[in-house]
Amino acid sequence: MKQSTALDILKLGENVFITGSAGTGKTYLINEYIKYLKNKQIFPAIVAPTGLSASHIKGQTIHSFFGIGIREVVDNGFIEVLVSRRYLRKRFKNVEVLIIDEISMVSPELFSSMDRVLQAFKNYPKPFGGIQVIASGDFFQLPPISREPREQKFAWQSPTWRDLDFRTCYLELKFRQDDNRLIAVLDDIRSGIISDNTYQTLQSCHLKELNINHRPTRLYTHNMDVDRINENELNKLNTPSREYFHHAKGLKKHIEKIFKTSMVIEELTLKKDAIVIFIKNNSEQRYFNGTIGVVKGFNKLDKMPIVETTSGNRIVVGYDEWLVEDEEGNNIASVSQIPLRLAWAITIHKSQGMTLDAVEIDLSRTFEMGQGYVALSRIRNIDGLRLMGINDMALRVDPLILRVDSRIKQASQKAIKEIEAIDNLEEKARLHILKLGGTFDKNKRREKDNSDQSTYEKTKNLIDKVNSIKQLAKTRGLIEDTVVNHLTKLKQEDKNLDLSKFKPKSGDFKKIIRTIESIKSKKDKKDFNDNGHLRLKPVFDALNGKVSYYKIRLAMLFV
């Protein structure tokens, strides 16, 4: 199917499954539909199963957006808890279109959980509460990560998938690859029959020297290999190293949960010229989980790393926090650390969705079907491949997907015939937009755009209507840390802004205030940043690391 045909189907408001081999422009198609909707004042919810995949499409993780923590399955009791949360009610109230990217990595249990949550919030028994659902991905790529073997592992095996009655769009034109040799290799893997030509092509890449003036990105199957390579490369740099240690607060089991469910590490060592990857989203700082960059140096004041991303942005990277919340949305544990990891090498799982000009791949320890296909499909041309090793598993894909692939293609051909038979496409698309509450009136769109408040102004306008930061955060649909950041900016802009109602009265809080005032009175330049504001780390260190950065930021509002 052509992308233009798929876009027409999307515009009709159908539930759509977008698939196709790697590099056929699935993400491009989704972005075109998002652009179309936003131009009509409709703002879809965009989610993906991992932080890295979410960052590729500028969305949120499924678990974060749906408020389900690390759960795959939700019961009736937990759904009642979710429905009681005001910020989630506000979030789901206006959701009329849901886009799920990298659907191959979504388990059937998680897919069904999304359905149940949306039915509850929409109070409507149809699948996903009756909204339009777009699922995009390629089931030949990596399946959901599971510690135990299971009979059903793909989202399409959930009963909800059948109930959604998807229109299937199987994209066929390849945009990433421009080399028939590489395309033939990938097509062989997808067919389940590996030809002699494919073996010969891969053999020609074994230990091949690449004609490039930089080190290629290295993809490996195991974290252990990635960590070893990154450490070795760091040691080769003849520049001073700087260590950044994590700070944690909360019960041990909650802190361990943070380390298990994120990429944050206890101790990070960096040097100038180190290649790094961001492991957290921060839209204000313009980096996202999966952004690659190079350490260009360290700032003079607090020796924080200065990272230049591949897009050319220079970012002074400070400490960030990973949080665990209880059922009521309260923070019960936190880990503070620089949101970076070394990235001379990355795992194949982390590479899914990337496009790379040159790679060095080791497939000799492939342990999962689909890993070899994902790795080989990252590149544009076979000339950019240096193959370190390969095993029999590397060229295998799940036999279940091989069996259903022909049915998926048939469903796509059926969708093409159906839309070709529709005479009034534009009128049906127009009615769908109006049904969603959108508009085609440019003047109305301009009026709405002009009336939109900044995110900080929205927070400011609620200050008089709430009694606590917790309540303010829930009303805004944000975490408390973000709200405190908003209040900090608002206070800097308006010194007379009254925030007294938010001031804690505990003895610990008074101690933080005294520490801040003491450090400020010493007027040591190294304790302040370029704009004259007190840095957080001197306060954190003066309190022996026993107080979270969140509480320090909160205290600074009242000094």
MODA-V869622 format. One record per helix or strand of 3 or more residues. SS is the DSSP state (a for helix, b for strand). FROM is the first residue (numbers start at 1). LEN is the number of residues. If there is no record, write none. Layout:
SS,FROM,LEN  SS,FROM,LEN
This chain:
a,3,9  b,16,5  a,26,14  b,45,4  a,51,6  a,62,4  a,76,8  a,86,8  b,97,5  a,103,3  a,108,15  a,127,4  b,132,5  a,155,3  a,159,6  b,167,5  a,180,12  a,196,9  b,217,4  a,223,14  b,241,5  b,247,4  a,252,10  b,267,5  b,275,4  b,292,7  b,305,5  b,314,3  b,319,7  b,331,8  b,340,3  b,345,3  a,348,4  b,359,5  a,371,6  a,382,3  b,385,6  a,392,4  a,399,22  a,425,11  a,442,10  a,455,6  a,463,3  a,469,8  a,480,14  a,500,3  a,507,16  a,525,3  a,536,7  a,549,8
